[in-house]
Amino acid sequence: MIKDFAGIPKDEFEFVGETEEKSEALTRPSISFWKDVWRRLFKNKVAMTGLIIILAIALLSIIIPELSSYSYSQQNLRNINAAPSSEHWFGTDSLGRDLWVRTWVGARVSLAVGIFGSIIPSIIGIVIGGISGYFGGKVDMIIMRLIDIIICIPQMIYIILIMLVIGSGPVPLIIAFAITGWMGSARNVRGLILKIKQEEFVLASRILGAPHGYIIFKHLVPNTLGIVVVSMTLGVPAAIFQEAYLSFIGLGIKPPIPSWGQLANLGTSVFRIFPTQLLIPAIMISLTMLSFNLFGDGLRDALDPKLRS
């Protein structure tokens, strides 16, 4: 047996390519940024579990009220405060209304308020933060000082005052969140824009005469979507909790439309006798907030290029 290199038999070497160019070629397939994000997110089992729970709750909130034989506002005073059974899976409340249907209708309201109450303020923050960071100077100073003044007062105070003026309900809640919730997103986007606008591709667009709006929304804003998407995802549970809190104290969703916060409020009055009326909406709120937080953490890791293996 011929010894070719360092005493290793020749037949143990493996031929890696026909030509020098082929042997040195990169064999990893080309993949886009968002496909790579989804691939890494899919490998995160905790984040995917959170996403599956969110999708399951959203799907059940759409299907169950349509298939149920009971309406969320249908009363049966002969069957009040009934325990969970095969007829009423979550029991009934003090007016004989089916809590199974009311819980899933409440999921519709709470999820809608949480999702739109996070997305709309984030979009407003992207626009304002992008303008502030790109133009800088007096425009940036005026916007940032205005935010500094407004943000000194807790957001909940603004929301309560707005709700007292425009009324209660899902749409007024979303409007209140949109008016008060854009400032944090604007600050984050502004900081990223200040950094990105010095990059070569932005300077090249300026030299070629691209208009300001094109540069902001074509080059700058897309490069901030990673942190903005994560901020939106983590903002949903915060909006759900705020809706639950406002409904709990009577300023959010008003009867007969149910929400998880309103169901929890009604359950507190009979908690010692019928604890399930409080525990069920409390578990749904906690499970949804936990799922969004887990998914948001996984999405943040997937969007971070430093964690790319």
JOSUL-V187616 format. One record per backbone hydrogen bond with DSSP energy under -0.5 kcal/mol. CO is the residue of the C=O (numbers start at 1). NH is the residue of the N-H. E is the energy in kcal/mol with one decimal. If there is no record, write none. Layout:
BEGIN
co=(CO CO)
nh=(NH NH)
e=(E E)
END
This chain:
BEGIN
co=(2 2 5 8 8 9 10 19 20 22 25 32 33 34 35 36 37 38 39 40 41 43 44 45 46 47 48 49 50 51 52 53 54 55 56 57 58 59 59 60 63 63 64 71 76 79 82 87 88 88 91 91 93 93 95 97 98 99 100 101 102 103 104 105 106 106 107 108 109 110 111 112 113 115 115 116 118 119 120 121 122 123 124 125 126 127 128 129 130 131 132 136 136 137 138 139 140 141 142 143 144 145 146 147 148 149 150 154 154 155 156 157 158 159 160 161 162 163 169 170 171 172 173 174 175 176 177 182 183 184 185 186 187 188 189 190 191 192 193 195 196 199 200 201 202 203 204 205 206 211 212 213 214 214 215 215 216 219 220 221 222 224 225 226 227 228 229 230 231 232 233 234 235 236 237 238 239 240 241 242 243 244 245 246 246 247 252 254 259 260 261 262 263 264 265 266 267 268 270 270 274 275 275 276 278 279 280 281 282 283 284 285 286 287 288 289 290 291 292 293 294 295 296 297 298 299 300 301 303 304 305)
nh=(4 10 8 4 5 12 13 23 24 25 27 36 37 38 39 40 41 42 43 44 44 45 48 49 50 51 52 53 54 55 56 57 58 59 60 61 62 62 63 64 66 67 68 74 79 82 92 89 85 91 99 100 81 96 76 93 102 103 104 105 106 107 108 109 110 260 111 112 113 114 115 116 117 118 119 120 122 123 124 125 126 127 128 129 130 131 132 133 134 135 136 139 140 141 142 143 144 145 146 147 148 149 150 151 152 152 153 157 158 159 160 161 162 163 164 165 166 167 173 174 175 176 177 178 179 180 181 186 187 188 189 190 191 192 193 194 195 196 197 198 199 203 204 205 206 207 208 210 209 215 216 217 218 219 219 220 221 223 223 224 225 228 229 230 231 232 233 234 235 236 237 238 239 240 241 242 243 244 245 246 247 248 249 251 252 250 169 257 263 264 265 266 267 268 269 269 270 271 273 274 277 278 279 280 282 283 284 285 286 287 288 289 290 291 292 293 294 295 296 297 298 299 300 301 302 303 304 304 305 307 308)
e=(-0.7 -1.2 -2.5 -1.3 -1.0 -1.4 -1.5 -2.0 -1.3 -0.7 -0.5 -2.1 -2.1 -2.3 -2.3 -2.3 -2.5 -2.7 -1.1 -0.7 -0.9 -1.2 -2.3 -2.1 -2.0 -2.2 -2.5 -2.2 -2.2 -2.7 -2.4 -2.5 -2.5 -2.6 -2.7 -2.1 -0.9 -0.5 -2.3 -2.2 -0.7 -1.7 -1.9 -1.0 -2.2 -0.6 -1.6 -0.5 -2.9 -1.3 -2.4 -0.5 -2.9 -1.8 -1.2 -1.5 -1.8 -2.2 -1.4 -2.4 -2.3 -1.4 -1.5 -1.9 -2.9 -0.6 -2.7 -2.4 -2.6 -2.5 -3.1 -2.3 -1.8 -1.0 -2.7 -1.8 -1.3 -2.3 -2.2 -2.6 -2.3 -2.1 -2.5 -2.8 -2.4 -2.2 -2.5 -2.6 -2.1 -2.1 -1.7 -0.9 -1.3 -2.2 -2.7 -2.2 -2.6 -2.4 -2.0 -2.2 -2.5 -2.0 -2.4 -2.9 -0.5 -0.7 -1.3 -0.8 -1.1 -2.3 -2.5 -2.3 -2.7 -2.6 -1.9 -1.2 -3.0 -1.5 -1.9 -2.2 -2.5 -2.5 -2.5 -2.4 -2.2 -1.6 -2.4 -2.3 -2.1 -2.0 -2.6 -2.5 -2.1 -1.8 -2.7 -2.2 -1.0 -2.8 -2.7 -0.9 -2.5 -2.0 -2.6 -1.5 -2.0 -2.3 -2.0 -2.6 -1.5 -2.0 -2.6 -2.4 -2.0 -0.5 -1.6 -2.2 -3.3 -0.6 -0.7 -2.0 -0.9 -1.9 -3.1 -1.8 -2.1 -2.6 -2.4 -2.5 -1.3 -1.2 -0.6 -0.7 -2.2 -2.5 -2.4 -2.3 -2.5 -2.5 -2.6 -2.8 -2.7 -2.1 -1.7 -2.9 -1.2 -0.7 -0.6 -1.0 -2.7 -2.3 -2.0 -2.3 -2.0 -1.3 -0.6 -0.5 -0.8 -0.9 -0.5 -3.7 -1.3 -1.3 -2.6 -2.3 -1.8 -2.7 -2.1 -2.5 -2.4 -2.9 -2.2 -2.4 -2.5 -2.2 -2.4 -2.2 -2.5 -2.5 -2.7 -2.3 -2.1 -2.5 -2.2 -2.0 -2.2 -1.9 -0.7 -0.5 -0.7 -1.4 -1.2)
END
